[in-house]
Amino acid sequence: MIPEQITYSNSKIKSDYWELSTSGQTVSSWFLDVTHPLKFEKLSQNISVDVAIVGGGIAGITTAYLLSNSGKSVALIEDGYIGSGETGRTTAHITHALDDRYYNIEKKHGPKSARIAAESHTAAIDFIESTLMKEGIECSFSKLNGYLFLDATDNKLSLDKEIDALKNAGISTANMQYESPLKSTDISPCICFQNQAQFQPMLYLMGLANTLSTHKEAKIFTETHAQSISNKNSENVIKTDNGCNVTAQNIVLATNAPIIDRVSKIYDKQIAYRTYVIAAEVEKNSIPLALYWDTGNQKSKDHVKPYHYVRIQQTKNAKNDLLVVGGEDHKTGSIIDKKDLESKFKKLEKWMREIFSVDGRVVYSWSGQVLEPLDGLAFIGPNPGNDKSIYIATGDSGNGMTHGTIAGILLHDLILGKKNDWAELYSPNRTTK
Ligand SMILES: Cc1cc2nc3c(=O)[nH]c(=O)nc-3n(C[C@H](O)[C@H](O)[C@H](O)COP(=O)(O)OP(=O)(O)OC[C@H]3O[C@@H](n4cnc5c(N)ncnc54)[C@H](O)[C@@H]3O)c2cc1C
């Protein structure tokens, strides 16, 4: 339910707020117009279904929605509420402009695979648009351009390389632009990606979850923690923290960070990063509605060069827009004190004021975790080491809206035994180069 008049508040602190049920100490700006937990019943008895899905973020909800549409009985269990994980902390750029760059994808996976990556991320954007239209989900969805511009440490060669790789990958709608899309700062030359999108991720999740909950053979359980998973003699059982069993032919672990990894060793193939976001009030429609990314700090020794990502959040009934600016990523665990933490937000604010020339108040600041695969693409498919009835979706990098949607489409096909040309590329079993 959306309150009539929206006012922004400063970041909330843990313990007083339901929004913080699992994944962090601060609250993102999406909770501005989501005023109550996306809550379903708690599991209180043993159940048996075709597919059990753990995790109520974009990957889990999309997978459950699609499998249920195809007639499978599904149970989704979430230990917080719907959107308690990274999907509630995202900035929800919906894009095929992969943050690991197509020239790297082409180098690591080959040109044919780079085309599949482009095709699958484009299909994910289309899927989100068609699904929210079909289900009548209102979630501030807009189609817009995305602009990739140079970080101060980078040079035009990297944009030239990316343009070539984009063409090879079949993305013909991306072009070099020599005119700055921003008046405040000349960010040209830049690559303009057409037909990208953004939405309010919590409203999208809420729409899909509410649709799913009307299906006869679909059940969602929140505040239900998956304590252990067993995969013995072709029987899969999830044991919950309150002692209930969920028996299923297939299990999908859509927990973002997989909760069984002893046999898969999946954490050898990806690295966890912390990333930070601020949101500042700006006059409505004062900044061209688009997604903006820089190419990242090339001096960084990290596997992923920290880059800035920017969008505008427009909320019905709010007096101003919010300029939402993210970046300052570092390996999880490498920041130790509060001063370091505050300096991350301060640096983001300084950069935002320089590039966008805005003086509005910063009214939200939060952080979240992103799993960076060593070869730039998510791991979606059977969990290595188990038989083919347990699936994972992880390693989204900064493209989790599309990777999470790809997970839904791909896992649906794999579980139904349908051929899907994306399977090999996203296989968690692949060797990362
Ligand atoms: C600050 C930030 C900005 C980002 N910006 C973008 C962006 O602009 N565009 C983009 O595409 N991606 C972005 N990402 C990445 C994207 O948000 C994530 O990759 C995506 O939301 C992950 O979705 P998910 O469904 O896999 O996981 P989650 O949303 O984390 O959902 C997993 C769920 O599993 C639940 N869970 C975990 N363990 C258990 C258990 N044992 N039992 C029951 N439930 C459990 C958790 O509570 C959680 O709700 C960003 C991420 C961050 C942190």
Ligand as a Chemical Component Dictionary entry (heavy atoms), coordinates in Angstrom:
data_LIG
# 
_chem_comp.id                   LIG 
_chem_comp.type                 NON-POLYMER 
_chem_comp.pdbx_formal_charge   0 
_chem_comp.three_letter_code    LIG 
# 
loop_
_chem_comp_atom.comp_id 
_chem_comp_atom.atom_id 
_chem_comp_atom.alt_atom_id 
_chem_comp_atom.type_symbol 
_chem_comp_atom.charge 
_chem_comp_atom.model_Cartn_x 
_chem_comp_atom.model_Cartn_y 
_chem_comp_atom.model_Cartn_z 
_chem_comp_atom.pdbx_ordinal 
LIG C1  C1  C 0 23.727 -2.381  -3.583  1  
LIG C2  C2  C 0 23.448 -3.309  -4.723  2  
LIG C3  C3  C 0 23.152 -2.791  -5.965  3  
LIG C4  C4  C 0 22.862 -3.650  -7.018  4  
LIG N1  N1  N 0 22.481 -3.107  -8.202  5  
LIG C5  C5  C 0 22.082 -3.909  -9.208  6  
LIG C6  C6  C 0 21.542 -3.358  -10.388 7  
LIG O1  O1  O 0 21.409 -2.148  -10.534 8  
LIG N2  N2  N 0 21.152 -4.206  -11.378 9  
LIG C7  C7  C 0 21.261 -5.554  -11.248 10 
LIG O2  O2  O 0 20.911 -6.275  -12.188 11 
LIG N3  N3  N 0 21.752 -6.121  -10.109 12 
LIG C8  C8  C 0 22.153 -5.342  -9.088  13 
LIG N4  N4  N 0 22.608 -5.879  -7.925  14 
LIG C9  C9  C 0 22.654 -7.342  -7.801  15 
LIG C10 C10 C 0 21.254 -7.899  -7.493  16 
LIG O3  O3  O 0 20.587 -7.068  -6.597  17 
LIG C11 C11 C 0 21.320 -9.297  -6.897  18 
LIG O4  O4  O 0 22.209 -10.069 -7.647  19 
LIG C12 C12 C 0 19.966 -9.976  -6.892  20 
LIG O5  O5  O 0 19.033 -9.169  -6.221  21 
LIG C13 C13 C 0 20.067 -11.329 -6.219  22 
LIG O6  O6  O 0 18.798 -11.921 -6.236  23 
LIG P1  P1  P 0 18.594 -13.359 -5.631  24 
LIG O7  O7  O 0 17.188 -13.702 -5.779  25 
LIG O8  O8  O 0 19.609 -14.290 -6.211  26 
LIG O9  O9  O 0 19.028 -13.223 -4.100  27 
LIG P2  P2  P 0 18.343 -12.457 -2.883  28 
LIG O10 O10 O 0 17.520 -11.321 -3.303  29 
LIG O11 O11 O 0 19.448 -12.185 -1.913  30 
LIG O12 O12 O 0 17.364 -13.540 -2.313  31 
LIG C14 C14 C 0 17.825 -14.674 -1.606  32 
LIG C15 C15 C 0 16.879 -14.921 -0.448  33 
LIG O13 O13 O 0 17.207 -16.162 0.156   34 
LIG C16 C16 C 0 16.894 -16.050 1.526   35 
LIG N5  N5  N 0 17.626 -17.099 2.225   36 
LIG C17 C17 C 0 18.979 -17.226 2.341   37 
LIG N6  N6  N 0 19.276 -18.328 3.054   38 
LIG C18 C18 C 0 18.095 -18.904 3.377   39 
LIG C19 C19 C 0 17.753 -20.087 4.120   40 
LIG N7  N7  N 0 18.701 -20.876 4.663   41 
LIG N8  N8  N 0 16.445 -20.387 4.277   42 
LIG C20 C20 C 0 15.466 -19.595 3.729   43 
LIG N9  N9  N 0 15.753 -18.478 3.022   44 
LIG C21 C21 C 0 17.043 -18.147 2.857   45 
LIG C22 C22 C 0 17.336 -14.649 1.897   46 
LIG O14 O14 O 0 16.651 -14.181 3.049   47 
LIG C23 C23 C 0 16.966 -13.855 0.649   48 
LIG O15 O15 O 0 15.722 -13.187 0.757   49 
LIG C24 C24 C 0 22.920 -5.060  -6.843  50 
LIG C25 C25 C 0 23.226 -5.588  -5.603  51 
LIG C26 C26 C 0 23.494 -4.731  -4.544  52 
LIG C27 C27 C 0 23.809 -5.318  -3.206  53 
# 
loop_
_chem_comp_bond.comp_id 
_chem_comp_bond.atom_id_1 
_chem_comp_bond.atom_id_2 
_chem_comp_bond.value_order 
_chem_comp_bond.pdbx_ordinal 
LIG C1  C2  SING 1  
LIG C2  C3  SING 2  
LIG C2  C26 DOUB 3  
LIG C3  C4  DOUB 4  
LIG C4  N1  SING 5  
LIG C4  C24 SING 6  
LIG N1  C5  DOUB 7  
LIG C5  C6  SING 8  
LIG C5  C8  SING 9  
LIG C6  O1  DOUB 10 
LIG C6  N2  SING 11 
LIG N2  C7  SING 12 
LIG C7  O2  DOUB 13 
LIG C7  N3  SING 14 
LIG N3  C8  DOUB 15 
LIG C8  N4  SING 16 
LIG N4  C9  SING 17 
LIG N4  C24 SING 18 
LIG C9  C10 SING 19 
LIG C10 O3  SING 20 
LIG C10 C11 SING 21 
LIG C11 O4  SING 22 
LIG C11 C12 SING 23 
LIG C12 O5  SING 24 
LIG C12 C13 SING 25 
LIG C13 O6  SING 26 
LIG O6  P1  SING 27 
LIG P1  O7  DOUB 28 
LIG P1  O8  SING 29 
LIG P1  O9  SING 30 
LIG O9  P2  SING 31 
LIG P2  O10 DOUB 32 
LIG P2  O11 SING 33 
LIG P2  O12 SING 34 
LIG O12 C14 SING 35 
LIG C14 C15 SING 36 
LIG C15 O13 SING 37 
LIG C15 C23 SING 38 
LIG O13 C16 SING 39 
LIG C16 N5  SING 40 
LIG C16 C22 SING 41 
LIG N5  C17 SING 42 
LIG N5  C21 SING 43 
LIG C17 N6  DOUB 44 
LIG N6  C18 SING 45 
LIG C18 C19 SING 46 
LIG C18 C21 DOUB 47 
LIG C19 N7  SING 48 
LIG C19 N8  DOUB 49 
LIG N8  C20 SING 50 
LIG C20 N9  DOUB 51 
LIG N9  C21 SING 52 
LIG C22 O14 SING 53 
LIG C22 C23 SING 54 
LIG C23 O15 SING 55 
LIG C24 C25 DOUB 56 
LIG C25 C26 SING 57 
LIG C26 C27 SING 58 
# 
